[in-house]
Amino acid sequence: MKKIVLSGMLLLGSVAFAKSDYFVGVGVGHADFNLIGNISKYGKFAYKDDAGFRYYYGGVILNDTHKISIGGSNYNTEEDAKLNSFNLKYSYYFLSKQKFRPFAGISVATFIYEEDLDNDFKEN
């Protein structure tokens, strides 16, 4: 966590010396989950769930060529499951005199799905 905070502070410090444009946004998404497993307490199981979620992000475009953004989501499904995500992106925009500008980028993301399976396997 300290490395992430330190990296963010370094990024903000370097942004002060470059031509920069800031942005924020909101997106929507949908995820399907197919869980198959074996729990010693309950035996084999197969579980399906889906969730729609909102995604919030923001970032900076430096010198019209470098775009750095960070975002995430937090959503609870109707089945009391939780879907959390975190995403860090970097894109390089190639110089072009056209309105369309091609780019290359890299993205690092993590998605965490949590659910209490004890509620699904209770004996009647």
Contacts in CASP RR format, 6 or more apart in sequence:
PFRMAT RR
TARGET T0000
AUTHOR 0000-0000-0000
METHOD contacts of the structure
MODEL  1
MKKIVLSGMLLLGSVAFAKSDYFVGVGVGHADFNLIGNISKYGKFAYKDD
AGFRYYYGGVILNDTHKISIGGSNYNTEEDAKLNSFNLKYSYYFLSKQKF
RPFAGISVATFIYEEDLDNDFKEN
11 68 0 8 1.000
15 60 0 8 1.000
15 62 0 8 1.000
18 62 0 8 1.000
18 63 0 8 1.000
19 62 0 8 1.000
19 63 0 8 1.000
19 64 0 8 1.000
20 60 0 8 1.000
20 61 0 8 1.000
20 62 0 8 1.000
20 63 0 8 1.000
21 60 0 8 1.000
21 61 0 8 1.000
22 58 0 8 1.000
22 59 0 8 1.000
22 60 0 8 1.000
22 61 0 8 1.000
23 58 0 8 1.000
23 59 0 8 1.000
23 60 0 8 1.000
23 61 0 8 1.000
23 69 0 8 1.000
24 56 0 8 1.000
24 57 0 8 1.000
24 58 0 8 1.000
24 59 0 8 1.000
25 56 0 8 1.000
25 57 0 8 1.000
25 58 0 8 1.000
26 54 0 8 1.000
26 55 0 8 1.000
26 56 0 8 1.000
26 57 0 8 1.000
27 54 0 8 1.000
27 55 0 8 1.000
27 56 0 8 1.000
27 57 0 8 1.000
28 52 0 8 1.000
28 53 0 8 1.000
28 54 0 8 1.000
28 55 0 8 1.000
29 52 0 8 1.000
29 53 0 8 1.000
29 54 0 8 1.000
29 55 0 8 1.000
30 50 0 8 1.000
30 51 0 8 1.000
30 52 0 8 1.000
30 53 0 8 1.000
31 50 0 8 1.000
31 51 0 8 1.000
31 52 0 8 1.000
31 53 0 8 1.000
31 83 0 8 1.000
31 111 0 8 1.000
32 48 0 8 1.000
32 49 0 8 1.000
32 50 0 8 1.000
33 47 0 8 1.000
33 48 0 8 1.000
33 49 0 8 1.000
33 50 0 8 1.000
33 51 0 8 1.000
33 113 0 8 1.000
34 46 0 8 1.000
34 47 0 8 1.000
34 48 0 8 1.000
35 45 0 8 1.000
35 46 0 8 1.000
35 47 0 8 1.000
35 48 0 8 1.000
35 49 0 8 1.000
36 45 0 8 1.000
36 46 0 8 1.000
36 47 0 8 1.000
37 44 0 8 1.000
37 45 0 8 1.000
37 46 0 8 1.000
38 44 0 8 1.000
38 45 0 8 1.000
39 45 0 8 1.000
39 117 0 8 1.000
39 121 0 8 1.000
41 121 0 8 1.000
42 117 0 8 1.000
42 121 0 8 1.000
45 117 0 8 1.000
45 120 0 8 1.000
45 121 0 8 1.000
47 117 0 8 1.000
47 120 0 8 1.000
49 77 0 8 1.000
49 79 0 8 1.000
49 81 0 8 1.000
49 115 0 8 1.000
50 77 0 8 1.000
51 75 0 8 1.000
51 77 0 8 1.000
51 81 0 8 1.000
51 83 0 8 1.000
52 75 0 8 1.000
53 73 0 8 1.000
53 75 0 8 1.000
53 83 0 8 1.000
53 85 0 8 1.000
54 73 0 8 1.000
54 75 0 8 1.000
55 71 0 8 1.000
55 72 0 8 1.000
55 73 0 8 1.000
55 85 0 8 1.000
56 71 0 8 1.000
56 72 0 8 1.000
56 73 0 8 1.000
57 69 0 8 1.000
57 70 0 8 1.000
57 71 0 8 1.000
57 72 0 8 1.000
57 87 0 8 1.000
58 69 0 8 1.000
58 70 0 8 1.000
58 71 0 8 1.000
59 67 0 8 1.000
59 68 0 8 1.000
59 69 0 8 1.000
59 70 0 8 1.000
60 67 0 8 1.000
60 68 0 8 1.000
60 69 0 8 1.000
61 67 0 8 1.000
61 93 0 8 1.000
62 68 0 8 1.000
64 93 0 8 1.000
65 92 0 8 1.000
65 93 0 8 1.000
65 94 0 8 1.000
65 95 0 8 1.000
66 90 0 8 1.000
66 91 0 8 1.000
66 92 0 8 1.000
66 93 0 8 1.000
67 89 0 8 1.000
67 90 0 8 1.000
67 91 0 8 1.000
67 92 0 8 1.000
67 93 0 8 1.000
67 103 0 8 1.000
68 89 0 8 1.000
68 90 0 8 1.000
69 87 0 8 1.000
69 88 0 8 1.000
69 89 0 8 1.000
70 86 0 8 1.000
70 87 0 8 1.000
70 88 0 8 1.000
70 89 0 8 1.000
71 85 0 8 1.000
71 86 0 8 1.000
71 87 0 8 1.000
71 88 0 8 1.000
72 84 0 8 1.000
72 85 0 8 1.000
72 86 0 8 1.000
72 87 0 8 1.000
73 83 0 8 1.000
73 84 0 8 1.000
73 85 0 8 1.000
74 82 0 8 1.000
74 83 0 8 1.000
74 84 0 8 1.000
75 82 0 8 1.000
75 83 0 8 1.000
75 84 0 8 1.000
76 82 0 8 1.000
76 83 0 8 1.000
77 83 0 8 1.000
79 115 0 8 1.000
80 115 0 8 1.000
80 116 0 8 1.000
80 119 0 8 1.000
81 113 0 8 1.000
81 114 0 8 1.000
81 115 0 8 1.000
82 112 0 8 1.000
82 113 0 8 1.000
82 114 0 8 1.000
82 115 0 8 1.000
83 111 0 8 1.000
83 112 0 8 1.000
83 113 0 8 1.000
84 111 0 8 1.000
84 112 0 8 1.000
84 114 0 8 1.000
85 109 0 8 1.000
85 110 0 8 1.000
85 111 0 8 1.000
85 112 0 8 1.000
86 109 0 8 1.000
86 110 0 8 1.000
87 107 0 8 1.000
87 108 0 8 1.000
87 109 0 8 1.000
87 110 0 8 1.000
88 107 0 8 1.000
88 108 0 8 1.000
88 109 0 8 1.000
89 105 0 8 1.000
89 106 0 8 1.000
89 107 0 8 1.000
89 108 0 8 1.000
90 105 0 8 1.000
90 106 0 8 1.000
90 107 0 8 1.000
91 103 0 8 1.000
91 104 0 8 1.000
91 105 0 8 1.000
92 103 0 8 1.000
92 104 0 8 1.000
92 105 0 8 1.000
93 101 0 8 1.000
93 102 0 8 1.000
93 103 0 8 1.000
94 101 0 8 1.000
94 102 0 8 1.000
94 103 0 8 1.000
94 104 0 8 1.000
95 101 0 8 1.000
96 102 0 8 1.000
END
